[in-house]
């Protein structure tokens, strides 16, 4: 087995050196953007003028691959796993880039959740067929199977993966990547990952590892809920460390031939707004990069159906906590009283335009991260649940109309639910929630491709 340092060198030594150089010199800076506090976005910090973050020129893996004239794909029949988020900085699709390249033989497309062109809504079955634009066959990885079959891989010499990650374990695209890597390991087909930024940066790590018995398509790997790696780094970690479970949840170590085309100019401290890249929604409820920050702050709570509206069905997906019966001022006051580091709350009143509360006025809070690194992002939703319990006595873990299986899968354990429901206090789950973070950071650092 290769060590992390060995992996890092083999994958892309020359590009890594260039990335490190670019990430440490001011020539990448084009303009300093200031976001006034009055215009702060949910999930992101408000910046003063003295704290302005320069917008860097980050170049993604597809742009580096094109600059190299696709040399690593020449003479090979290429399969591509992507969705609408796979674009260059001019919003040209990776599908179209590879399909039109004279020295690339793109022969098949593989569709994750929401489909190649993003026309399937959340949870909807993706059908195999043909891509109307290119005429290429499309094989569904979110239908009858979520792992490529031998028949799907016939006539394919190499698989390329290019999807914008959101940085949270429960988002299904990284699970698709792992299952593709397992199938390719069995078939002897190499995998090339075109790297993209983690929109949460490369520092934030939160949440416990997935426990045995709780691996699923929303918890494929034994990693924290926030893992602080780019998708290329994550691919290296799971490939080398044997963390990649199969569709049946088994964790047999199958290692594929993996290469990563790294970005240039990306640094671990960058949130997506710092990259200078356009954002294309990887799925319908992540329309902006701020929603990727909000997703781990509210998405776990969102698995408790009929409990709290988290902005889904409104214009602020994962950005609010509200219901018809909530007193917004009282909820804000209770949350303010906790003195939670790095977060600010405001009252909000709105009518969802779809879903369970369509057309009904709801009341609650919207949140903002005033210091993203200090904030306990994934525990935000648990503080809200604590406050709602203290104010209204509503314990979602005793409600008969709520199913808990998905909540446990997303948490990677039943311990959080079983512990939290007894007192509804964040202090009772904090130790379990944070117990694996430092050990994982040490392990993950071996696979860093960027400073």
Steps between C-alpha positions, in 0.01 A plus 500: 500500500627844412550751776312828476812687395575242234147531365527876489821486300397233254166655410616836382843609614559771242150643524517494880816706502338753270187505718706568813694777328186666369327474835776686680562796270287812459490475120182292526311788658282698264275705725414534867131461570335639812164366616345762731343359814159618383536276196633194680383174353358214709774260592785737419690758709449872467829665404630839599715694256816407691403132475429504127571165337676520163331314219752258354521347158441133572519265205312174527605154387316516169685820409836343587412187302415713197821700538689170483312426176329196657821298461405247768182414306649455154436161343251403773125454498378741765203478735397816686317536832370855526200732536430869424758611758779354285592816310799720432513865609319599180215263591578255223401147596765234552278276285529742210869570560596133481251417225637771271870440571647342183734272694242377756268207432212556742283188477268501804347720766414391855219684677494561879199627698315775307639375167770611257313819410348558846141445386399248769379640833626386841454128554355445151608188314748565220442294186765369264470611139675740266616856546303716257784744444780255420314178419721314749361216710414601857521239775304573817679478835187609686240246395504121496864514605724762657818321404615451139441146375739304280268555204509876554879497502541292182691695241630752755875532561500782756241678718519877558313655794412873507230615743499796739500367856321675790733381779245301705507122542129447435499657154477211255752600235802388702325167560457464124873566461586225747275244334645589160850449643401158638356383168806628317729323747321173423511561124860629487390838365690811615316799649595865449348760736491858376532696823279787614484716816338385818256791549547473878877533465764251600511566874150429640469147640196412710297199606563136594607225263232273355464192721480143371140416417417857396680526166264601221480712188495806732786362709724302269828553681638493853561875498363797701192686384721791390828355376695805381631341180454568133339218305840408357656482845206297629536257210864446594414447865228243446701319233812463713343451842230250405211718612290440189186290557314318227134541410420230757685685778796259507838662552724257312808695388491526123760741363471650153768661288433862596633827361398850604530807279539769767391860500740789480479791742272342761584534870348318796378823658279586201123491505344486156451876477878537522571289189378732225314206343138501386263281698270263315249327729605135541141429610175701519522596868859624480445796264787706647823412681352644820245218492785250509608666826144489631438138400698340788353757739139396442486194276521244782204665674323491164494121518245536783202548270205708622712654778656827383510673163864567411439726201433217254201605293599864547781713361748420781571124483658381827516863618212523748316320780131589513146375561152650532494460878842652577537843663795635298606754762495244778702249295761761409528612862549144622768430238675831578507400867718198421789723390595262217834607346514617140128523424231770496123462477219713360124452506332407174141458378413348162260285300652190335405470135497120496496200730320425826459867598423638155335840532500499881672773702784360708716671762848428623865588455755543227867461591831653390856391577695796629809282550478182294809334648385554860145385435384143565329483164344155526379558855303811397187294436531322833508832684179595320339170599609559859344848499175376346476230766563747782238741367231262380578156642513351149738204490516369142641169618179409677264598215326200345473654152878535458715219360854500637684259267631771267593727791717222643656426161587865448648523850684171441378362831190459715693632802429865420124445489493272803707741709351829385138396542542446874581862590508690166824670608788550260745464789399133533600411142797732450762253618373226271463745212862616525679181612641400158596838360866531597592143405334542163679829435833327557408220262355732236801730499706226333283546192505878474575624150489868602633722777 
